[in-house]
Amino acid sequence: MSMRNQLRVCLLSIQYNIMREMINKVTFLTNICFMILNNASFLVQWVILFQLKDEIGGYTLKEIMLLWGLCASSYGLSHILFARVFSLPELIINGKLDAYLVLPKNVLLGVMTSSTNTSAIGDLAYGLIVASLSGFQVKRMLLFLLFTVTGAVMITAFALLLGSLSFWLVRMELFGDQMVNVVISFATYPDGIFKGAVKTLLYFMIPTGMMVYQPVHVMTDFDLKGLLVVIGYAGALSVAAVTVFYRGLRRYSSGNLMGARV
């Protein structure tokens, strides 16, 4: 019952954040539309490249579309639901966690669901559109939706893990932002162009491989073992991130800020 109430409060918080952003409907819709157009402009480059070559790094145009779609939808879902995680170092360094510590709900869930990025709705919509255009199949779309969730979990957990290091180290916001950008940047290129240590790094040290590469392989050539590995990786990374956050929270020093979050 307690867990259900916690989740219900978090869902209401997310709903409130989105509704608050929708007060100015013109700005809200403009942000979404421009994000879709921005993402589409990058895909045009790949369309031109595939006019010159049939495949790049072992990927055809359809697989590149799945890659871009999954990257965009995972990023979008994570920033719609858990945008505050990506600014966690600022809360820790400036002592702004106080407002969350006094709330009658789980601290981490309270932080994670306290903000949303409405332009990320454009990322999510773009990802779904591109995935559909790559060759609509019910099985593939169901897998795409599942991998969108696991991808969102991975990038959120990765940002939480790096952000939580701010409990021990200063200026981690810069490093964390750069590493999240690295994940997204590599996720827009086929893994076939990477070799040796770089490819190992992408699959084991940063979640790019399990977030987009392995899912694309599973969607194009279904492999149950590969599916379970992706789900297991998402779960393990989440557990690690939550553990580091709560261990770091013991070291947190209040900023003594006179403020409250409504």
Contacts in CASP RR format, 6 or more apart in sequence:
PFRMAT RR
TARGET T0000
AUTHOR 0000-0000-0000
METHOD contacts of the structure
MODEL  1
MSMRNQLRVCLLSIQYNIMREMINKVTFLTNICFMILNNASFLVQWVILF
QLKDEIGGYTLKEIMLLWGLCASSYGLSHILFARVFSLPELIINGKLDAY
LVLPKNVLLGVMTSSTNTSAIGDLAYGLIVASLSGFQVKRMLLFLLFTVT
GAVMITAFALLLGSLSFWLVRMELFGDQMVNVVISFATYPDGIFKGAVKT
LLYFMIPTGMMVYQPVHVMTDFDLKGLLVVIGYAGALSVAAVTVFYRGLR
RYSSGNLMGARV
6 105 0 8 1.000
6 106 0 8 1.000
6 109 0 8 1.000
7 109 0 8 1.000
9 105 0 8 1.000
10 105 0 8 1.000
10 109 0 8 1.000
10 110 0 8 1.000
10 112 0 8 1.000
10 113 0 8 1.000
11 113 0 8 1.000
13 110 0 8 1.000
13 113 0 8 1.000
13 114 0 8 1.000
14 80 0 8 1.000
14 81 0 8 1.000
14 113 0 8 1.000
14 116 0 8 1.000
17 113 0 8 1.000
17 114 0 8 1.000
17 115 0 8 1.000
17 116 0 8 1.000
18 80 0 8 1.000
18 116 0 8 1.000
18 118 0 8 1.000
21 28 0 8 1.000
21 116 0 8 1.000
21 118 0 8 1.000
22 28 0 8 1.000
22 118 0 8 1.000
28 118 0 8 1.000
31 118 0 8 1.000
31 119 0 8 1.000
31 122 0 8 1.000
32 118 0 8 1.000
32 119 0 8 1.000
32 121 0 8 1.000
32 122 0 8 1.000
32 125 0 8 1.000
33 122 0 8 1.000
34 119 0 8 1.000
35 119 0 8 1.000
35 120 0 8 1.000
35 121 0 8 1.000
35 122 0 8 1.000
35 123 0 8 1.000
35 126 0 8 1.000
36 122 0 8 1.000
36 125 0 8 1.000
36 126 0 8 1.000
36 129 0 8 1.000
39 68 0 8 1.000
39 72 0 8 1.000
39 122 0 8 1.000
39 123 0 8 1.000
39 126 0 8 1.000
39 127 0 8 1.000
40 126 0 8 1.000
42 68 0 8 1.000
42 188 0 8 1.000
43 64 0 8 1.000
43 65 0 8 1.000
43 68 0 8 1.000
43 130 0 8 1.000
46 61 0 8 1.000
46 64 0 8 1.000
46 68 0 8 1.000
47 61 0 8 1.000
49 56 0 8 1.000
50 56 0 8 1.000
50 60 0 8 1.000
50 61 0 8 1.000
50 64 0 8 1.000
54 60 0 8 1.000
56 64 0 8 1.000
56 190 0 8 1.000
56 193 0 8 1.000
57 190 0 8 1.000
57 191 0 8 1.000
57 192 0 8 1.000
57 193 0 8 1.000
58 190 0 8 1.000
58 192 0 8 1.000
59 67 0 8 1.000
59 190 0 8 1.000
59 192 0 8 1.000
62 134 0 8 1.000
62 135 0 8 1.000
63 134 0 8 1.000
63 190 0 8 1.000
63 216 0 8 1.000
63 220 0 8 1.000
64 190 0 8 1.000
65 130 0 8 1.000
65 131 0 8 1.000
65 133 0 8 1.000
65 134 0 8 1.000
66 130 0 8 1.000
66 131 0 8 1.000
66 134 0 8 1.000
66 144 0 8 1.000
66 216 0 8 1.000
66 219 0 8 1.000
66 220 0 8 1.000
67 187 0 8 1.000
67 188 0 8 1.000
67 190 0 8 1.000
67 212 0 8 1.000
67 213 0 8 1.000
67 216 0 8 1.000
68 127 0 8 1.000
68 130 0 8 1.000
68 188 0 8 1.000
69 126 0 8 1.000
69 127 0 8 1.000
69 128 0 8 1.000
69 130 0 8 1.000
69 131 0 8 1.000
70 127 0 8 1.000
70 131 0 8 1.000
70 144 0 8 1.000
70 147 0 8 1.000
70 148 0 8 1.000
70 151 0 8 1.000
70 211 0 8 1.000
70 212 0 8 1.000
70 215 0 8 1.000
70 216 0 8 1.000
71 184 0 8 1.000
71 187 0 8 1.000
71 188 0 8 1.000
71 211 0 8 1.000
71 212 0 8 1.000
72 123 0 8 1.000
72 124 0 8 1.000
72 126 0 8 1.000
72 127 0 8 1.000
72 130 0 8 1.000
73 123 0 8 1.000
73 124 0 8 1.000
73 126 0 8 1.000
73 127 0 8 1.000
73 128 0 8 1.000
73 131 0 8 1.000
73 144 0 8 1.000
73 148 0 8 1.000
73 152 0 8 1.000
74 147 0 8 1.000
74 148 0 8 1.000
74 150 0 8 1.000
74 151 0 8 1.000
74 152 0 8 1.000
74 154 0 8 1.000
74 155 0 8 1.000
74 211 0 8 1.000
74 212 0 8 1.000
75 120 0 8 1.000
75 123 0 8 1.000
75 152 0 8 1.000
75 155 0 8 1.000
75 184 0 8 1.000
76 117 0 8 1.000
76 120 0 8 1.000
76 121 0 8 1.000
76 122 0 8 1.000
76 123 0 8 1.000
76 124 0 8 1.000
76 152 0 8 1.000
77 120 0 8 1.000
77 124 0 8 1.000
77 148 0 8 1.000
77 149 0 8 1.000
77 151 0 8 1.000
77 152 0 8 1.000
78 85 0 8 1.000
78 120 0 8 1.000
78 151 0 8 1.000
78 152 0 8 1.000
78 153 0 8 1.000
78 155 0 8 1.000
78 156 0 8 1.000
78 159 0 8 1.000
79 86 0 8 1.000
79 116 0 8 1.000
79 117 0 8 1.000
79 120 0 8 1.000
79 123 0 8 1.000
80 116 0 8 1.000
80 117 0 8 1.000
80 118 0 8 1.000
80 120 0 8 1.000
80 121 0 8 1.000
80 124 0 8 1.000
81 112 0 8 1.000
81 113 0 8 1.000
81 116 0 8 1.000
81 152 0 8 1.000
81 156 0 8 1.000
82 112 0 8 1.000
82 113 0 8 1.000
82 152 0 8 1.000
82 156 0 8 1.000
83 115 0 8 1.000
83 116 0 8 1.000
83 117 0 8 1.000
83 120 0 8 1.000
84 91 0 8 1.000
84 111 0 8 1.000
84 112 0 8 1.000
84 113 0 8 1.000
84 114 0 8 1.000
84 115 0 8 1.000
85 111 0 8 1.000
85 112 0 8 1.000
85 156 0 8 1.000
85 159 0 8 1.000
85 160 0 8 1.000
85 163 0 8 1.000
86 159 0 8 1.000
86 177 0 8 1.000
86 180 0 8 1.000
87 115 0 8 1.000
87 173 0 8 1.000
88 111 0 8 1.000
88 159 0 8 1.000
88 160 0 8 1.000
88 163 0 8 1.000
88 164 0 8 1.000
88 166 0 8 1.000
89 163 0 8 1.000
89 166 0 8 1.000
89 172 0 8 1.000
89 173 0 8 1.000
89 176 0 8 1.000
90 96 0 8 1.000
90 173 0 8 1.000
91 97 0 8 1.000
91 100 0 8 1.000
91 111 0 8 1.000
92 163 0 8 1.000
92 164 0 8 1.000
92 166 0 8 1.000
92 167 0 8 1.000
92 252 0 8 1.000
93 166 0 8 1.000
93 170 0 8 1.000
93 173 0 8 1.000
94 255 0 8 1.000
95 252 0 8 1.000
95 253 0 8 1.000
95 254 0 8 1.000
95 255 0 8 1.000
95 257 0 8 1.000
96 255 0 8 1.000
96 257 0 8 1.000
97 107 0 8 1.000
97 111 0 8 1.000
97 249 0 8 1.000
97 252 0 8 1.000
97 254 0 8 1.000
98 254 0 8 1.000
98 255 0 8 1.000
98 256 0 8 1.000
98 257 0 8 1.000
98 259 0 8 1.000
99 257 0 8 1.000
99 259 0 8 1.000
99 260 0 8 1.000
99 261 0 8 1.000
100 107 0 8 1.000
100 110 0 8 1.000
100 111 0 8 1.000
100 114 0 8 1.000
100 261 0 8 1.000
101 107 0 8 1.000
103 110 0 8 1.000
103 261 0 8 1.000
107 249 0 8 1.000
108 242 0 8 1.000
108 245 0 8 1.000
108 246 0 8 1.000
112 156 0 8 1.000
112 160 0 8 1.000
114 261 0 8 1.000
124 148 0 8 1.000
128 144 0 8 1.000
131 140 0 8 1.000
131 141 0 8 1.000
131 144 0 8 1.000
132 141 0 8 1.000
139 222 0 8 1.000
140 219 0 8 1.000
143 215 0 8 1.000
143 218 0 8 1.000
143 219 0 8 1.000
143 222 0 8 1.000
143 227 0 8 1.000
144 219 0 8 1.000
147 215 0 8 1.000
147 218 0 8 1.000
147 219 0 8 1.000
147 230 0 8 1.000
150 210 0 8 1.000
150 211 0 8 1.000
150 215 0 8 1.000
150 230 0 8 1.000
150 231 0 8 1.000
150 234 0 8 1.000
151 207 0 8 1.000
151 211 0 8 1.000
151 212 0 8 1.000
151 215 0 8 1.000
151 234 0 8 1.000
153 234 0 8 1.000
153 235 0 8 1.000
153 237 0 8 1.000
153 238 0 8 1.000
154 207 0 8 1.000
154 210 0 8 1.000
154 211 0 8 1.000
154 233 0 8 1.000
154 234 0 8 1.000
154 237 0 8 1.000
155 180 0 8 1.000
155 183 0 8 1.000
155 184 0 8 1.000
155 207 0 8 1.000
155 211 0 8 1.000
157 207 0 8 1.000
157 234 0 8 1.000
157 235 0 8 1.000
157 237 0 8 1.000
157 238 0 8 1.000
157 240 0 8 1.000
157 241 0 8 1.000
157 242 0 8 1.000
158 179 0 8 1.000
158 180 0 8 1.000
158 183 0 8 1.000
158 206 0 8 1.000
158 207 0 8 1.000
158 237 0 8 1.000
158 241 0 8 1.000
159 176 0 8 1.000
159 180 0 8 1.000
160 241 0 8 1.000
160 242 0 8 1.000
160 244 0 8 1.000
160 245 0 8 1.000
161 237 0 8 1.000
161 240 0 8 1.000
161 241 0 8 1.000
161 244 0 8 1.000
161 245 0 8 1.000
162 172 0 8 1.000
162 175 0 8 1.000
162 176 0 8 1.000
162 179 0 8 1.000
162 180 0 8 1.000
163 172 0 8 1.000
163 173 0 8 1.000
163 176 0 8 1.000
164 241 0 8 1.000
164 244 0 8 1.000
164 245 0 8 1.000
164 248 0 8 1.000
165 172 0 8 1.000
165 244 0 8 1.000
166 172 0 8 1.000
166 173 0 8 1.000
167 247 0 8 1.000
167 248 0 8 1.000
167 249 0 8 1.000
167 251 0 8 1.000
167 252 0 8 1.000
168 248 0 8 1.000
168 251 0 8 1.000
179 206 0 8 1.000
182 206 0 8 1.000
182 208 0 8 1.000
183 206 0 8 1.000
183 207 0 8 1.000
183 208 0 8 1.000
183 211 0 8 1.000
186 194 0 8 1.000
186 202 0 8 1.000
186 206 0 8 1.000
186 208 0 8 1.000
187 208 0 8 1.000
187 209 0 8 1.000
187 211 0 8 1.000
187 212 0 8 1.000
187 213 0 8 1.000
191 199 0 8 1.000
191 202 0 8 1.000
191 209 0 8 1.000
191 213 0 8 1.000
192 199 0 8 1.000
194 202 0 8 1.000
202 208 0 8 1.000
202 209 0 8 1.000
202 213 0 8 1.000
203 209 0 8 1.000
203 210 0 8 1.000
203 213 0 8 1.000
203 214 0 8 1.000
207 233 0 8 1.000
207 237 0 8 1.000
210 229 0 8 1.000
210 230 0 8 1.000
210 233 0 8 1.000
210 234 0 8 1.000
214 226 0 8 1.000
214 229 0 8 1.000
214 230 0 8 1.000
215 230 0 8 1.000
217 223 0 8 1.000
217 226 0 8 1.000
218 226 0 8 1.000
218 227 0 8 1.000
218 230 0 8 1.000
END
